[in-house]
Structure formats: structure tokens, C-alpha cells
Amino acid sequence: MTAPVAEVAAVAASPRRRVPATSSDRFVYVLAAPVLAVLVFLVVVPMAYTAVTSTGGAGAAANYGNFLDGASRTALTLSVGIALGSVLGCLLVGTLLAILLNRFDFPGRRILETVAILPMALPPLIGAVSFVLLYSETGIVPRALAQWFGFDAGVVSVNGIGGVLLVHVFTMYPFVYLPVAAGLAGLDSALESAAYNLGASRMRVWRTVILPMLTPALASGALLTFMISMASFTAPQLYNVQTLTMQIVATKTVGNQELAATLATVLATVSILFLIAMKWYQGRRLHRSLSKGIQRDRTVGRGPIRWFAGAGSAILTLALMAPVLTVVLLSLSVDGSWTSQILPPEYTFANYATLFTDPGSLLPISVSVQMSFVATIGAIVFGVAGSYVVARWRGPGRNSVDFLIMLPWALPGTVIGVNLVNAFNEPRASNLGLSLVGALWILPVAYFVRFVPLVFRSTSAALETVDPALEEAARNLGAGPFTVLRTVTIPLISRGIIGGALLAFVDGVGEYVASVVIYPASYPPLSVEIYNRIYSSEFGTAAAYGSVQIVLILAVLITDNALRRGRSGGPA
């Protein structure tokens, strides 16, 4: 063995020296302490209380036995089946729409490209309501087909499981469309040209070149759709489909806390397993192109094909805009005037005037805006701190911190609501003597838990673009770790923080699933009030509330898109 080789072998065989922690490392660990403490207190401890509650009453064996033997097992099976159907539908619609808009040019393409993300502007409750108003047996479309063409409205309507799938597919497909469209936009046309030049058929090029490069986008979109579908509550509630989320709320409403806790524990376990599967897959496979990333030109149709594509684009654009247009139309109707007609016969602006002049109508808006604002402030503080900790953490434990911060995102809103009720229904030493059930402050706590991952992910994406050398240069000039974070890092990632905060705020204003479980009776949030107005047949007022939510969400989406363009180097 030569001397250099022997020296290298000796170094390799020697024990690895531990790098001493720097002041920056110690600051990260200190910053991690309150972040982890709050998440354990508001996420892990309530989950543990729910798990313990599920063993109460007749005991764990009886509670979980009732789940396995009764309607709850059927509800779980139904939830999984609906989630799988939603995934297949979203993969089909989202992928085809992404291919259509990225590979072909036709009249109306730019309009359709803008409208394609419009379903993201629909709040969960009002979005499901709009589909009921459009496609149920008493909806606009079946009534029109019955009166104009003599169809049986019951036959051409969509109800039950079909209605839930319709709502899920046409409100969740953007979770597939957006990543697939981004993947197609980044593909280099040279890869396909090379495959064609080697004699590959079009089908083989798609199977061996394009789809493998799109696999991460398809897989992440599918897993995300599955988790959101499993957590869905509004569509099953309006279509009266007894999914597991419906069972949880129903059992809690009748006072069977032990069975509700059992169902929540089962649903949380399923959701966490899929979060683990998503993170495992994202870390396991890498599909990367080493080419220049020049996108291929869009195919331009000619003659009848071009105009056929344009007509199809117009129909699809109208179908995607119909739910939003229905909400706006209904908001202008007079309460109680729309009975058997296709469209409301009377219109008025009084519904909007009532919202902003009647103190009782203003209360739900005030509750949602204020509680969401408080929760957003907390989400900013802990989301930014958590993203910095994960980005700058050295050594083992980084993935565990990331998983704990993202854990609330995997939990359905019904589960979070049940967890908080079990943990804070009476003062205990483990909850620091806090009793939040029946108090207004339980709402911002729930919103904080649900939406801190949004700020965390948006800030983490911005942090990935910041070179740590900038922070190191500031420290070399004598700045302390906190000063570096405040004067260097945060200004550089401010757009990511603002984008995540806006999404967290608007989601909090429209939150319904957790709110319906925990809200105090005297202070209904906006989404709960919308449901109450619908239940009271005040459809115009309910739709006016929904229109306000839609406008707010659209404003946030436009602002967030502008911030993302700014982060990418374009105009902000």
C-alpha cells in the first residue's frame, strides 16, 4: 500500500470528529424550543387526549369493536372509496387540462388558462352549495333540461356519492393541474425530439419520456387530493353521504364523546400514514433533466379542428365559471322568491346592504376576520421560526421537526376540532388550567393549528433561495444571530412570509370544518352562519356572504401570484 493510500485509509478509519456547535447553531436550537413546545401543547397533547378518550366509556375494546362492527367501518370504507374516486377524477381532469393548455394553441386558450384555477377561489362550504344549486334535482341544470327538453330532472341530476365526487373533482383538480402544468412547461423539447428520431412512437415517448418526468407531480397531486378528500366534510354534509367525518360530527353531537374520539383517532391515523407516504416518496425518487429546459412550441390546430377546440374551450370555461356565477346570481335574489323557476325571478342588492348595515349580520364577518387575524399573527411568528429552524438545523432531528410542523396539515379539521375539545374542555395541569370549550378563543387556536403549515411551507420555499453565505457575512461583521435573522434573512424572505400569511388569513376566514365542531353558540363564524342561513332558506343572504368570501380569496390569489412572480425575478 502506497503512503498516500495508507494515509487516506487511516483518516477514513479514524473516528469522525464532532464539529462544535457555533453561536448560530445554538440560536437555532433555542429558537426551536418554543416552536416545538407550542406544537406539542396544541397538536400532540390534544391528539393524546383524544386517543385516551377513545379508551373510555365501555373501554377501548368495546369502542374500537363498535367501529369495526358498525356503520363507522362502512363510513371509513366509503370515505376511502370516495377519496380514490376523487383522485382518479382529478388525475384525469387535471392532467388532460394541463396537456391541453401547455401543448396546444386554440381560440380562448388564454382565458381558459386563467379560469382553470378559479375553483381555488371557492370556499369549501359555498363551493359545495354552488354545485347543489347547479346539479341537484332542484338545481338550475336539471330544471332547465326538464322544462326545455322534457328530461326527467331526477334522472339528469347528480346526488349522493355522485354529487360528492363531482364537487371533489371540480374543486380539487387544481392540486393536480398546477404541478403537472409546471412539469410540462419545464420539459425540454430536445428530449422528445431525440426519442422520435430514434424511432419511438408517440405513445412510447409519452410512456417512457414524458410520464416518468411527470411522476413526482402526479404522485404529489394524487396524495394531496386523497388526503383532502378524506378530510372533506361540507360536500358529504350537503349531499347527506355518511363518510367518516360525518360520523365524527354526528356522534359528538349526540354526546357520545368516546366513539367520536375513536373515529377521530382512526381518521388521524390514516391521514398521518398518508403524510408519511408522501414525504417518503418525495425523498425516495428523483426525476431530473440535465438538458436546457427549452419548452416545445404549442401545436396549432387548423381548420375545423381549431374551431372545434375553441368551442370545447368555451364550454369548459363556462362549466368552470358556473359555480362562481351561480353564487353571485343567487346573492342578488330575493330570499324566498326562488322556488320552482330555473333562475331566480326577483333580484335585489338588499342582501349586500344587510350584510354591512345590520349589526347581527356583521357579527359573523367580524368574528371570522378578527379570529383569523389573531391566528395569522401566531402562524407568522411560529411558521417563520419553524422554517428557519428546519432550514438551518444541523445534525439529526431535522426531519422530525419538519414532520411535527407539517402534522396539523395532515389532520382533518374535524379531528383537530375533536382534539381541542377533548384537551381543553376543563382545566387540568396538562393544559395549563385552560378551559377553551365555549370560549371565543378556541377559534383562533384551531385556525392557528390548521394553517401554521401554510406559512411554514411558503417561508421555507423562500428560504431555499437565500444563500447562507449572506448570513455568515453579517455574522462575520459582528451581528448576532437574532440581528442577522431580523435585518438580513426576514427582509429577503418577506414575500414568502406575506404570501403564506395571506393564504392562512383567507383560509381562516372561510374555515368551516373545524369551526362547526368548536364554535361558541353566541359567536358563529362566517362559514357557520352561511350554513345557518341556508338551513333557514335565506339563500340570497347566504350567497352574499359567500360572494364576499370569493372576492377576498380572489384578491389573495392574485396578490400571492404577484409575490411569486416577484420571487422568481419578474415584476412584483
VMD Tcl script that draws the C-alpha trace (Angstrom):
set ca {
  {0.00 0.00 0.00}
  {1.47 3.35 -1.01}
  {1.88 6.10 1.56}
  {-0.90 8.39 0.28}
  {-3.35 5.49 0.13}
  {-2.39 4.40 3.63}
  {-2.87 7.96 4.89}
  {-6.32 8.15 3.33}
  {-7.26 4.78 4.81}
  {-6.07 5.89 8.23}
  {-8.17 9.05 8.05}
  {-11.21 7.08 6.94}
  {-10.76 4.57 9.75}
  {-10.36 7.24 12.43}
  {-13.46 8.26 14.37}
  {-15.31 11.24 12.87}
  {-14.72 14.38 14.86}
  {-17.77 16.19 16.16}
  {-17.98 19.72 14.84}
  {-18.51 22.08 17.78}
  {-21.79 23.98 17.78}
  {-21.48 27.62 16.75}
  {-23.47 30.53 18.17}
  {-25.70 30.28 15.10}
  {-26.38 26.60 15.81}
  {-27.19 27.35 19.43}
  {-29.58 30.11 18.31}
  {-31.38 27.62 16.06}
  {-31.76 25.17 18.95}
  {-33.01 27.93 21.27}
  {-35.47 29.10 18.61}
  {-36.67 25.53 18.14}
  {-37.62 25.15 21.82}
  {-40.74 27.43 21.85}
  {-41.82 26.24 18.38}
  {-41.73 22.59 19.44}
  {-43.29 23.37 22.84}
  {-46.30 25.15 21.27}
  {-46.82 22.41 18.68}
  {-46.61 19.68 21.31}
  {-49.05 21.61 23.53}
  {-51.61 22.35 20.79}
  {-51.21 19.33 18.49}
  {-49.60 16.33 20.18}
  {-51.20 16.69 23.63}
  {-54.75 17.11 22.19}
  {-54.15 14.06 19.98}
  {-53.10 12.12 23.04}
  {-56.23 13.24 24.92}
  {-58.39 12.06 22.03}
  {-56.62 8.70 21.99}
  {-57.12 8.35 25.76}
  {-60.77 9.40 25.45}
  {-61.27 6.67 22.85}
  {-60.44 4.10 25.55}
  {-63.04 5.49 27.98}
  {-66.68 4.58 28.48}
  {-67.07 0.87 27.79}
  {-63.33 0.58 27.13}
  {-61.01 0.54 24.15}
  {-62.01 -2.96 23.05}
  {-65.71 -2.07 23.00}
  {-65.20 1.33 21.30}
  {-62.94 0.04 18.55}
  {-65.07 -3.08 18.30}
  {-68.11 -0.89 17.65}
  {-66.10 0.87 14.97}
  {-65.19 -2.40 13.26}
  {-68.65 -3.93 13.51}
  {-70.95 -0.96 12.97}
  {-71.75 1.76 10.47}
  {-68.45 3.51 11.21}
  {-66.46 0.85 9.37}
  {-68.78 1.31 6.40}
  {-68.20 5.07 6.68}
  {-64.42 4.55 6.58}
  {-64.75 2.27 3.54}
  {-66.98 4.85 1.86}
  {-64.52 7.64 2.68}
  {-61.62 5.70 1.18}
  {-63.67 4.81 -1.91}
  {-64.72 8.43 -2.45}
  {-61.13 9.57 -1.93}
  {-59.83 7.08 -4.52}
  {-62.57 8.11 -6.96}
  {-61.68 11.77 -6.37}
  {-58.00 11.02 -7.05}
  {-58.79 9.26 -10.33}
  {-61.12 12.07 -11.45}
  {-58.65 14.80 -10.51}
  {-55.78 12.99 -12.22}
  {-57.85 12.69 -15.39}
  {-59.21 16.26 -15.43}
  {-56.07 17.96 -14.12}
  {-53.66 16.11 -16.42}
  {-55.77 16.49 -19.56}
  {-56.32 20.19 -18.86}
  {-52.58 20.71 -18.28}
  {-51.74 18.92 -21.56}
  {-54.42 20.86 -23.44}
  {-53.23 24.26 -22.22}
  {-49.50 23.56 -22.45}
  {-49.32 21.61 -25.71}
  {-51.99 23.15 -27.93}
  {-52.94 26.62 -29.10}
  {-56.57 27.41 -29.90}
  {-59.08 30.26 -29.58}
  {-59.82 31.02 -25.95}
  {-56.74 29.26 -24.57}
  {-55.53 32.24 -22.51}
  {-58.98 32.76 -20.98}
  {-59.26 29.08 -20.11}
  {-55.75 29.17 -18.62}
  {-56.87 31.92 -16.27}
  {-60.19 30.28 -15.43}
  {-58.52 26.90 -14.77}
  {-57.54 27.92 -11.24}
  {-60.88 29.60 -10.47}
  {-62.12 26.63 -8.35}
  {-59.41 27.53 -5.83}
  {-61.37 30.73 -5.16}
  {-64.40 28.78 -3.93}
  {-64.61 28.42 -0.12}
  {-65.34 24.78 0.80}
  {-68.89 25.33 2.02}
  {-70.10 27.84 -0.55}
  {-68.38 25.83 -3.30}
  {-70.32 22.70 -2.37}
  {-73.53 24.75 -2.13}
  {-73.00 26.10 -5.65}
  {-72.80 22.57 -7.07}
  {-76.00 21.61 -5.25}
  {-77.74 24.67 -6.72}
  {-76.46 23.76 -10.18}
  {-76.75 19.98 -10.47}
  {-79.07 18.60 -7.77}
  {-82.63 17.53 -8.64}
  {-83.90 21.05 -7.91}
  {-80.83 22.68 -9.43}
  {-80.58 25.02 -12.39}
  {-79.29 22.50 -14.95}
  {-81.81 19.65 -14.30}
  {-84.68 22.16 -14.17}
  {-83.59 23.69 -17.48}
  {-83.27 20.28 -19.15}
  {-86.67 19.24 -17.78}
  {-88.51 22.40 -18.93}
  {-86.77 22.87 -22.27}
  {-86.28 19.28 -23.46}
  {-88.64 17.22 -21.29}
  {-85.98 15.27 -19.42}
  {-86.74 13.81 -16.01}
  {-84.96 16.12 -13.56}
  {-84.32 13.20 -11.20}
  {-82.53 11.26 -13.94}
  {-80.22 14.07 -15.15}
  {-79.43 15.36 -11.66}
  {-76.37 14.44 -9.61}
  {-76.94 13.44 -5.99}
  {-75.45 11.33 -3.23}
  {-71.98 9.89 -3.81}
  {-72.01 11.15 -7.40}
  {-72.58 14.67 -6.12}
  {-69.70 14.41 -3.65}
  {-67.38 13.14 -6.40}
  {-68.49 15.95 -8.70}
  {-67.69 18.58 -6.06}
  {-64.36 16.97 -5.21}
  {-63.17 16.58 -8.80}
  {-64.09 20.08 -9.94}
  {-62.75 21.82 -6.82}
  {-59.63 19.68 -6.19}
  {-58.28 19.10 -9.70}
  {-56.03 22.23 -9.43}
  {-53.89 20.22 -6.98}
  {-53.00 18.00 -9.97}
  {-53.26 20.59 -12.73}
  {-50.79 23.10 -11.26}
  {-47.81 20.74 -10.67}
  {-48.39 18.86 -13.96}
  {-48.60 22.14 -15.89}
  {-45.36 23.30 -14.24}
  {-43.72 19.96 -15.11}
  {-44.80 20.16 -18.76}
  {-43.60 23.76 -19.00}
  {-40.15 22.70 -17.80}
  {-39.69 19.77 -20.19}
  {-37.08 20.20 -22.92}
  {-38.40 19.54 -26.42}
  {-34.99 18.07 -27.32}
  {-35.76 15.03 -25.17}
  {-38.87 14.22 -27.18}
  {-37.18 15.02 -30.49}
  {-34.36 12.64 -29.67}
  {-36.83 9.87 -28.85}
  {-38.77 10.45 -32.08}
  {-35.53 10.46 -34.08}
  {-34.69 7.05 -32.60}
  {-37.94 5.68 -33.99}
  {-40.15 5.81 -30.89}
  {-43.88 6.16 -31.42}
  {-45.89 8.97 -29.85}
  {-47.35 6.57 -27.27}
  {-43.90 5.26 -26.35}
  {-42.49 8.78 -25.99}
  {-45.28 9.62 -23.55}
  {-44.81 6.35 -21.67}
  {-41.00 6.35 -21.43}
  {-40.02 10.03 -21.55}
  {-42.79 12.41 -20.54}
  {-44.74 10.47 -17.88}
  {-41.59 9.46 -15.88}
  {-40.65 13.16 -15.70}
  {-44.18 13.99 -14.54}
  {-44.32 11.19 -11.95}
  {-43.41 13.40 -8.94}
  {-46.09 15.94 -9.90}
  {-48.71 13.24 -10.44}
  {-47.84 11.43 -7.21}
  {-47.81 14.55 -5.03}
  {-51.07 15.76 -6.56}
  {-52.70 12.37 -6.05}
  {-51.61 12.07 -2.41}
  {-52.68 15.65 -1.67}
  {-56.07 15.06 -3.29}
  {-56.55 11.83 -1.35}
  {-55.82 13.49 2.00}
  {-58.07 16.48 1.31}
  {-60.85 14.20 0.11}
  {-60.59 12.03 3.23}
  {-60.92 15.20 5.33}
  {-63.88 16.55 3.34}
  {-66.98 17.36 5.34}
  {-69.00 20.02 3.51}
  {-69.81 18.03 0.35}
  {-70.85 14.87 2.27}
  {-72.94 17.03 4.62}
  {-74.85 18.75 1.81}
  {-75.33 15.52 -0.16}
  {-76.07 13.50 3.02}
  {-73.35 10.92 2.42}
  {-72.26 9.27 5.67}
  {-68.48 9.48 5.45}
  {-66.22 9.15 8.47}
  {-66.08 12.93 9.00}
  {-69.88 13.00 9.08}
  {-69.88 10.16 11.62}
  {-67.45 12.05 13.86}
  {-69.63 15.17 13.98}
  {-72.83 13.15 14.39}
  {-71.51 11.06 17.30}
  {-70.15 14.17 19.02}
  {-73.46 15.98 18.55}
  {-75.40 13.19 20.31}
  {-72.88 13.25 23.18}
  {-71.00 10.00 22.50}
  {-67.58 11.51 23.10}
  {-65.80 8.15 23.36}
  {-66.96 6.91 19.95}
  {-66.28 10.33 18.39}
  {-62.75 10.16 19.80}
  {-62.37 6.63 18.42}
  {-63.40 7.72 14.94}
  {-61.15 10.78 15.12}
  {-58.20 8.61 16.15}
  {-58.77 6.25 13.23}
  {-59.08 9.10 10.73}
  {-55.99 10.83 12.15}
  {-54.01 7.59 11.84}
  {-54.99 7.17 8.19}
  {-54.11 10.80 7.42}
  {-50.74 10.61 9.18}
  {-49.86 7.42 7.31}
  {-50.51 9.19 4.01}
  {-48.41 12.17 5.11}
  {-45.57 9.75 5.87}
  {-46.09 8.08 2.47}
  {-45.94 11.47 0.73}
  {-42.71 12.50 2.45}
  {-41.20 9.05 1.85}
  {-41.98 9.17 -1.84}
  {-40.71 12.73 -2.24}
  {-37.41 11.75 -0.64}
  {-37.10 8.42 -2.48}
  {-37.35 9.24 -6.17}
  {-35.73 11.98 -8.22}
  {-36.58 12.71 -11.83}
  {-34.33 15.43 -13.17}
  {-33.50 16.58 -16.68}
  {-29.94 17.62 -17.48}
  {-30.99 19.47 -20.62}
  {-31.50 23.19 -21.13}
  {-35.24 23.14 -20.41}
  {-36.44 24.69 -23.68}
  {-40.18 24.17 -23.94}
  {-41.62 22.82 -27.18}
  {-43.89 25.07 -29.25}
  {-47.62 24.54 -28.88}
  {-49.38 22.62 -31.62}
  {-51.64 24.95 -33.62}
  {-54.78 23.33 -34.93}
  {-56.07 24.27 -38.37}
  {-59.49 24.39 -39.99}
  {-62.36 22.57 -38.25}
  {-60.06 21.14 -35.55}
  {-59.08 24.62 -34.39}
  {-62.67 25.81 -34.13}
  {-63.81 22.56 -32.53}
  {-61.12 23.07 -29.88}
  {-62.25 26.67 -29.45}
  {-65.87 25.59 -28.92}
  {-64.77 22.97 -26.39}
  {-62.70 25.61 -24.62}
  {-65.73 27.91 -24.38}
  {-67.89 25.12 -22.93}
  {-65.21 24.15 -20.41}
  {-64.67 27.79 -19.42}
  {-68.40 28.22 -18.80}
  {-68.54 24.99 -16.78}
  {-65.64 26.11 -14.58}
  {-67.12 29.59 -14.08}
  {-70.67 28.32 -13.45}
  {-70.27 27.70 -9.67}
  {-68.93 31.20 -9.03}
  {-71.53 32.80 -11.31}
  {-74.27 30.83 -9.53}
  {-73.20 32.16 -6.13}
  {-73.13 35.75 -7.43}
  {-76.52 35.33 -9.15}
  {-78.10 33.86 -6.03}
  {-76.69 36.66 -3.89}
  {-78.80 39.11 -5.91}
  {-82.02 37.13 -5.47}
  {-84.81 37.93 -3.04}
  {-84.99 35.43 -0.17}
  {-87.93 33.06 -0.62}
  {-88.68 34.10 -4.20}
  {-86.82 31.26 -5.93}
  {-88.97 28.12 -5.76}
  {-89.59 26.11 -8.95}
  {-88.17 28.52 -11.53}
  {-84.95 27.82 -13.44}
  {-83.46 31.15 -12.32}
  {-84.47 33.49 -9.50}
  {-87.42 35.65 -10.65}
  {-86.61 38.71 -8.48}
  {-83.30 40.48 -7.87}
  {-82.10 42.98 -5.30}
  {-78.96 44.46 -3.72}
  {-80.63 44.38 -0.31}
  {-78.69 41.26 0.71}
  {-75.39 43.11 0.46}
  {-76.83 46.17 2.18}
  {-77.96 43.95 5.06}
  {-74.51 42.43 5.48}
  {-72.82 45.76 6.05}
  {-75.56 47.65 7.91}
  {-77.22 45.11 10.19}
  {-75.10 44.51 13.34}
  {-76.37 40.93 13.60}
  {-75.29 40.20 10.02}
  {-71.94 41.90 10.54}
  {-71.14 39.79 13.61}
  {-70.09 36.58 11.73}
  {-67.85 38.60 9.39}
  {-66.31 40.38 12.37}
  {-65.76 37.12 14.25}
  {-64.10 35.39 11.30}
  {-61.91 38.34 10.31}
  {-60.71 39.08 13.84}
  {-60.12 35.47 14.87}
  {-58.38 34.71 11.59}
  {-56.19 37.79 12.02}
  {-55.13 36.72 15.52}
  {-54.40 33.19 14.27}
  {-52.43 34.54 11.31}
  {-50.18 36.60 13.59}
  {-49.38 33.45 15.57}
  {-48.88 31.47 12.36}
  {-46.42 34.08 11.09}
  {-44.35 34.00 14.28}
  {-44.17 30.23 14.63}
  {-44.25 29.44 10.90}
  {-41.29 31.70 10.16}
  {-39.40 30.47 13.23}
  {-40.10 26.86 12.30}
  {-38.99 27.30 8.68}
  {-35.74 28.94 9.83}
  {-35.11 26.15 12.32}
  {-35.64 23.43 9.70}
  {-33.56 25.24 7.07}
  {-30.60 25.90 9.38}
  {-30.78 22.79 11.60}
  {-27.55 20.76 11.50}
  {-27.45 17.18 12.67}
  {-30.09 14.55 13.32}
  {-33.66 15.53 14.14}
  {-34.27 17.93 11.26}
  {-36.80 15.67 9.53}
  {-38.62 15.09 12.83}
  {-39.03 18.83 13.36}
  {-40.29 19.23 9.79}
  {-42.77 16.40 10.28}
  {-44.10 17.82 13.55}
  {-44.69 21.24 11.98}
  {-46.49 19.71 8.98}
  {-48.53 17.28 11.14}
  {-51.52 19.67 11.59}
  {-51.80 19.97 7.82}
  {-52.39 16.21 7.58}
  {-55.13 16.21 10.22}
  {-58.72 16.79 9.02}
  {-60.48 19.80 10.51}
  {-62.99 17.59 12.30}
  {-60.13 15.74 14.01}
  {-58.48 18.99 15.09}
  {-61.80 20.21 16.48}
  {-62.39 16.99 18.44}
  {-58.80 17.04 19.70}
  {-59.13 20.58 21.06}
  {-62.49 19.81 22.68}
  {-61.02 16.77 24.47}
  {-57.90 18.63 25.58}
  {-59.46 21.92 26.73}
  {-62.94 21.00 27.95}
  {-61.92 21.54 31.59}
  {-58.91 22.98 33.46}
  {-56.09 20.47 34.00}
  {-52.43 20.68 34.80}
  {-51.60 19.28 31.35}
  {-53.47 22.10 29.60}
  {-52.10 24.77 31.95}
  {-55.52 25.26 33.52}
  {-57.08 26.49 30.27}
  {-60.72 25.74 29.53}
  {-61.44 26.91 25.98}
  {-64.60 24.98 25.12}
  {-67.43 27.50 24.80}
  {-64.97 30.41 24.70}
  {-64.31 32.56 21.64}
  {-60.55 31.97 21.86}
  {-60.86 28.35 20.82}
  {-61.44 29.57 17.23}
  {-58.07 31.30 16.70}
  {-56.34 28.36 18.40}
  {-57.93 25.96 15.90}
  {-57.17 28.25 12.95}
  {-53.56 28.62 14.12}
  {-53.12 24.85 14.36}
  {-54.69 24.27 10.94}
  {-52.85 26.96 8.97}
  {-49.40 27.42 10.50}
  {-48.10 24.85 7.93}
  {-49.13 27.24 5.12}
  {-46.83 29.98 6.44}
  {-44.15 27.38 7.18}
  {-44.14 25.97 3.62}
  {-44.31 29.35 1.89}
  {-41.46 30.69 4.03}
  {-39.41 27.52 3.56}
  {-39.70 27.89 -0.22}
  {-38.40 31.47 0.07}
  {-35.57 30.39 2.40}
  {-34.32 27.89 -0.17}
  {-33.40 30.82 -2.43}
  {-31.34 32.59 0.28}
  {-27.62 31.81 0.30}
  {-26.45 31.11 3.88}
  {-23.25 32.95 2.97}
  {-25.18 36.23 3.28}
  {-26.00 35.43 6.90}
  {-22.43 34.30 7.51}
  {-21.10 37.59 6.16}
  {-23.31 39.54 8.56}
  {-22.11 37.42 11.49}
  {-18.50 37.99 10.48}
  {-19.19 41.72 10.70}
  {-20.22 41.28 14.33}
  {-24.01 40.90 14.09}
  {-25.63 38.46 16.49}
  {-27.86 35.58 15.30}
  {-31.10 37.40 16.14}
  {-29.90 40.59 14.44}
  {-28.97 38.58 11.34}
  {-32.42 36.96 11.29}
  {-34.17 40.32 11.75}
  {-32.11 42.50 9.40}
  {-30.90 40.06 6.72}
  {-32.97 36.89 6.50}
  {-36.51 38.15 7.12}
  {-36.27 41.04 4.58}
  {-35.04 38.57 1.96}
  {-37.92 36.15 2.56}
  {-40.61 38.75 3.26}
  {-42.57 37.94 0.10}
  {-42.77 34.28 1.07}
  {-43.93 35.26 4.56}
  {-46.60 37.62 3.20}
  {-47.82 35.04 0.68}
  {-48.19 32.35 3.33}
  {-49.81 34.78 5.76}
  {-52.39 35.87 3.18}
  {-53.30 32.26 2.43}
  {-53.55 31.47 6.15}
  {-55.75 34.52 6.77}
  {-58.18 33.88 3.94}
  {-58.42 30.17 4.77}
  {-59.19 31.12 8.35}
  {-61.96 33.48 7.24}
  {-63.55 30.67 5.20}
  {-62.85 27.82 7.65}
  {-65.89 25.64 8.33}
  {-64.92 22.04 9.13}
  {-63.24 22.65 12.50}
  {-65.45 25.65 13.30}
  {-68.67 23.65 13.17}
  {-67.28 21.37 15.90}
  {-65.97 24.01 18.31}
  {-67.62 27.40 17.75}
  {-69.39 29.08 20.69}
  {-73.12 29.47 20.02}
  {-73.09 33.24 20.57}
  {-70.27 33.86 18.10}
  {-70.83 31.94 14.85}
  {-68.02 32.39 12.32}
  {-68.80 33.30 8.73}
  {-68.99 29.80 7.23}
  {-71.19 28.52 10.03}
  {-73.51 31.49 9.55}
  {-73.70 30.70 5.83}
  {-74.86 27.18 6.66}
  {-77.36 28.53 9.20}
  {-78.82 30.92 6.59}
  {-79.09 28.08 4.06}
  {-80.82 25.93 6.66}
  {-83.25 28.83 7.23}
  {-83.86 29.12 3.44}
  {-82.21 32.58 3.35}
  {-80.27 31.65 0.22}
  {-79.73 35.21 -1.01}
  {-78.10 36.33 2.22}
  {-76.02 33.14 2.41}
  {-74.79 33.67 -1.17}
  {-73.96 37.31 -0.40}
  {-71.73 36.09 2.44}
  {-70.20 33.60 0.00}
  {-69.56 36.29 -2.61}
  {-67.63 38.31 -0.04}
  {-65.50 35.23 0.66}
  {-64.89 34.63 -3.05}
  {-63.79 38.23 -3.67}
  {-61.44 38.02 -0.68}
  {-59.93 34.73 -1.85}
  {-59.50 36.01 -5.43}
  {-57.70 39.09 -4.11}
  {-55.37 36.89 -2.07}
  {-54.68 34.54 -5.01}
  {-53.85 37.49 -7.28}
  {-51.59 39.04 -4.64}
  {-49.87 35.71 -3.93}
  {-49.29 35.16 -7.65}
  {-47.74 38.62 -7.95}
  {-45.46 37.88 -4.98}
  {-44.37 34.57 -6.52}
  {-43.51 36.30 -9.80}
  {-41.50 38.79 -7.81}
  {-39.60 35.98 -6.07}
  {-38.83 34.48 -9.48}
  {-37.34 37.71 -10.70}
  {-40.34 39.10 -12.56}
  {-42.30 42.16 -11.65}
  {-43.95 42.01 -8.28}
}
mol new
graphics top color blue
foreach p $ca { graphics top sphere $p radius 0.5 }
foreach p [lrange $ca 0 end-1] q [lrange $ca 1 end] { graphics top cylinder $p $q radius 0.2 }
display resetview
